[in-house]
Amino acid sequence: MKAPPDTLRSLLVEILTWCSGIAYVVVLYVVVLNTGSELTGMRLLLALLPSVLLLSLVLRRPLPALVLLFTASFAATVSADSAMAAAQGAMGIVPPAQTQAWQIAYLQAVLTDLTVGWIATTRSRLTATVAALVALGVQIGGASYHRDGTSSFLTASVFLALMMVTAWTVGYSARERRQHTASLRARVAEQAVTAERLRIARELHDMVAHSIGVIAIQAGMGRRVIDTQPAEARNALAAIEDTSRDTLAGLRRMLGALREADPGDSAPLGPVPALADLGALVQRTQDAGVRVDIDWRGERRPLPPEIELSAYRIIQEAITNVVRHSGADACRVTVDCREDDLSIEITDEGCGLSGLPGAAGYGQTGMRERAALLKGDFTAGPRPEGGFRVAARLPVPAAVR
């Protein structure tokens, strides 16, 4: 079975990321070995440039990147020692190589602190704390190797500890702010759902309750006078007919507004869409410039109309977000018809929605609400390898399995 293009692309990116991180250790060793003097000016720039190779691994796999930084520190120390030995053998000059050794150590300490700060931003507090303590221990151990004298070692240790605490605090504060923003976004979405439900409930109450009351009164009066006053009974039936028609027209207008996909497009009054109609949706999306690949899995069989409708609407809204917000030229839709549930997934490799509250509008709120009404699950968010992912699981009732 041929692997999906997304999987092969993700595997290739992962391999390149690891190769780049390992290359950082080798390149730093070679650069330090060939400078052989104090790192100033262009030499310092040459020692900093290899850190770009580690950036991708830090962003995707910060914990392994931290281990590679430890390895690079050791390699740089060995390289500096080799330079020192060469200087001793050739010219008998020791101080420049020693200066280079602690400069490299402090440079690696700065990169390590930045990595720890990123770990504190993206990982749990326990993981970030353990990583910070291990990194600080390695840094202090290196300081004891590069610094002679109790006073010099104590000063370097305090400085390294302050840098590490600062990096961890800044990273953890960023994580707290991000979680707070996500909590506010979820609260706004819940309030939007509640407000929408209340609005619909008020409209239905105002429209239906009054009309049904009028109909009940007219029907009761007509029943009482139908034998003695046929004309009054006909008037009552006419009132019932008019009220019913007005109420039905109002309900159609309301349901049509609720079913609108776009503010300017009225929903069709034809059959309720189902998964079998995805072909037309794919064609319309391709006309808009975005290719949609559908991967059908499991046994395709008729499902209850409410499940078919909800699945179709979730896919429709997710594809609409791809067209409007992601900037991607293609997306993949996976529909897995299993025995006890229907699983759908929509992925793309675009830039995703903005992280600001309200950037996604109420599209995700509507998709989440459709899944919740059917006792299903819904998730949406950026993928670690890039792009965006929308997934929903809709349980299938036992009666139709």
N, C-alpha and C positions, 0 to 999 in steps of 0.2 A: 504494500500500500504506500503510495507516494505521500511524503510529508507535506503539509500545507506550506505555502510560501512564507507565511508569517513565522512559522516555527523555524524554518531554515534561516530566515533573516535574523531572528533573535539569537539563534545558536552562533551564527557568524559574528554578530556584534559582541556576544559574550566572549568568544575566542579572541577577537581582536582586543577587547578590553583587558583580558588577562595578559596577553602578549605585551601590550603597551606597559602595563604595570611592572612586569618582570624586566622589560627593557630599561625601565627607569633605574633599577638597581645597577645594571651593567653599565649604562651610560654614565651615571654618577661616579662609579668607580673609575672609569676610564678618564673622565674629565678631571677629577681630583688628582689622579695619578700623574697627569700630564701638566698640571699647573705648577706644582712644586714650589710655590712661594705664597706669600700672604695674599688673601683673596680681596682685591680691591679693583674697582673699575670694571674693566671687561672680564677679568677673571671671576669676579663675583657674579656677573651676568651669566657667564658660561656655567657656573655651578647652579644657578637658579633655573635656567631654561629646561633642564631635564624634568623638573617637577610637573611640567605640562603633560608629560606622558602618564602621570599617575592620576590626573584629574578625573578621567572617565571612571576608573576603578573606585576612586573615593566616592563619587556620586552614586554608583550602582552597588558597590560592595565595600562599604567603609571599614568593616572589621578586618577582612583580609588585606585591605590597603594599609591599615595600621601595622599589621605584621610585616608587610613589605617595607614600610618605613623603618621599622626596627632593623630589618636586614640591610637596608641601604645605609643606615647609620653605622652599622658594624663594618660594611664594605668600605665606606668612606674613611673610617678610622684606620682600617688596614692599609688603605691607599695612602693616607697621610703618613702613616708610619713608614711605608716604603719610600715615600718622598724624603722623609727625615733621614732614613738610612742612606739614601743616595746622596743627600746633601753632606752628611757626615763623612761619607767615603770620598767624595769629590773635593769638597771645600772646607769641611769641618764646621759648617754653619748649622746650628741646631735651632735657634729661636724662630726663623721663618716657618719651618715645617710645623713646630709646635703651635705657632699662631694659626696656621692653616687648620690644624686639627680641631682646635676649639671653635674656630669660625664655622667649620662644617657641622660641628655638633650643635651649635646654636641655630644654624640654618635648618637642620633636621628637626630641632625642637619646635621651631615655629610651624613647620609643616605638620608635625605631629599634633600640636595644639589645635590647629585648624581642623584636622581630621577628627579629633575628639569633640570639638564643637559641633561638627556636622553629625557625629554619632548621637550627641545629646539632643540634636534637633529632630532626628528621624527615628531614634530607637527609644526603648523604654528607659526609665530612670536607672534601674538596676544595671542594665547593660552598659549605659553611658558611664555610670560610676565605676564599675569594674574596669572598663577600658581606660578611664582617666587615671585610676590608681596604678594599673599596670604600666601605662605610658610614663607616669611620673617616676615610678620606680626605675624604669630603664633609663630615663633622663638623668636621675640623680646618680645612678651607677656610672653612667658615662661621665658625669661631672667629676666623680672621684678619680676617674682615669686621666682626665685632661687637666685637672687642677691640682697644683701642689700647695700644701699648707692648709691648716685647719680653717683659718679665716677666709681664704679664697674659696675653699670648698663650701663653707657655710653660706657665703654670699651668693654663690652660684645656685645652691640648692633652694634658697629662699626665693630667688628670682624665678627659677623654673617653676616652683610651686605656685607663685602668684600668677604666672602666665597660664598655667594649667587651670587654676580655679577660675580665672577670668574667661577662658575659652569655654569651660563647662557651663558656667553661669549664663553666658550669652546664648549658647546653644539651647540650654534648657528653657530659657525665657522665650526664645523663638518658638519652641515646641508648645509651650503653654499658650502662647498667643494664637498659634495655629489651631490648637484644640478648642480654644475659646471661640474663635471665628467659626469653626465647624459646628459647635454647639449652637451659636446664634443662628447659623444658616438653617440648621435642623428645626430650631424653634420657629423661625420665620415660615418655613415650609408647613409645619404643623398648624400654625395660626392661619396660613392661607387656605389649607384644606378645611379647617373648621369654619372659617368665614364663608367659603364657597358653599359648604353644606348648609349653613344657616340661611344664606341668601336663597338657595334653591328651595329649601323648606318653606321659607316665608312666601316665595312666589307661588309654590304649589298650594300652600294653605289659602292664600288670598284668592287664587283662581278657582281651585276645586271646591273648597269648603262652601264658599258662597253659592256657587253654581249648584252643587248637590243639594244644598238647603232649599234653594228656589225650586228645583226639580221635585224634591220630596213634598213640598207644600202644594205645588200645582198638581202632582199626581194624587195626593190625598183628596184635594178638593174635587178633582175630576171623578174620582171613584165614588164620591158621595152624591154627586149631582148627575151622573151619567144617565140615570133612569128618569129623573124628573126634569132636568134642564140640559138637554143635549147640546144646546148652543154654548152654555158655559163649559161643558165638558170638552167641546171642540176647542174653545179658547185656551183651556188649560193644557190640552195636548199641543196646541200651537206654541204656547209659551215654553213647554218642555223641549219641543223641537228646536226653537230658536236658541234657548239657553245651552242646549247640548252642542249645537253647531258652533256657537261662540267659544265655548269651553274647549272643544276639540281643536278649533283653529288656534287658540292660545297655546294649548299644549304642543301642537305641532311647531309653532314658532319657537317655543322655549327649547324643545328637544333639538330643533334644527340649529339654534344658536349654540347649544351645548356640544353638538356634533361637528361644529365647524373646525376644520383643520387650520385655516388661516382666517384672519379678521375679515378679509374681503371675499372669501369663497364660501358660498352657502353649501351645506351638506346635502348630498343627494337623498332623495326619498326612496331609492331603490332598495334591494336586498341588503341585509347587514353584511359587511365585508368579513371574509374568513381567510384562513391561510392559503386557500386555493387561489386567492386574488393577489398573491404576492408578485406574480409575474407582471401584472399591470403596474404595480408599484415600482418594481425594479426598472421597468421600461421608462416610466416617468422620471425616475431618478437619473437614469443614464442620459436622458434628454437634457437634464440639468447639469451634466458634466461629471457625474460621480458614478463609477462602476460599482455595482453591488454583486458580490458572489454569494450565492446561497448554498449552504451545505446541509442537505437533508440527511438525518440519521434516524435509525430505528424504523419502526413500522408506521407508515402513513395510513391513518384510519380516521373516520369521522369522529369528531369530538363535540361536546356540548357547545351550542352557539355562543354562550357567554365566554367560554375559554377561547374559542376561535376568534371572537371579536377582540377580547383583551390582548391576546397574543399579537394579532394584526396591528392594533393601535400602538402597542409598545414598540413593535418593530418600525412602524411608520414614524413615530415620534423620534426614535433613536436615529433613524436615517435622516430625518429632517434636521436634527442637530448636527449630524455629520456634514450635510450640505451647507448649513448656515454658519457653523462656528468652528469646525475642525480645520478647514483648509486642506483636507486630504482629498485625493482624487479617486480613492477606492475605499471600500469597507467590506467586511465579511459578516454574513448572517448565518448563524448555526442554529438549526431547528432540530432538536432531539426529542422524538416521540417515544418515550419510554412507557412501560406498562402502567406505572402509577402516577406519572406526572409528565408535563410538557416543559421542556427546558429550552430557553432561547437565549442567544448571546449575540451581541453586535459589537464588533471591534473595528477600530481604525488606527491609523498611524499619524494622525494629525496633531495639532497643537493643543486640542482639547478646549474645554470651556474655561472662561476666566475664573480665577479663584475668588473674585469679589462676590459678596452676598448679592443674590438676585440676578447674577449674570446668566444663569440658566433659565430664568423665567419660571413658569409653572409647569414646564414640560416634564421634568423629572418628578415633580410632585404628582402630576397626573398619572404617570407610569407607576409610581410607587403605590398610589391609591388603588389603581386597577388590580395590581397584584395582591394588595392587602384585602380587598373585598372578596377575592377568591381564596383567601387563606394561604396565599403563596408568599414567596420571598423575592426581594428586588434589591439589586446593588448597582451602583454606578460610580465610576471614578477613574482616574488616570491609571494606566498600566505601568509597572516598574520598567518595562523595556521601551516605553514611549507610547503615545496615543491614548485612546480612551476606550473604556469597556462598559457596556450595559448588559446586565444579565438578569433574567427572571425565571422563576420556577413556579409553575401553576399546577397544583394537584388535580388529578383526574378522579372524579367520583368513582367509587367502587362499582356502582351499578352499570357503568359503561366500559369497564375494563375488559 
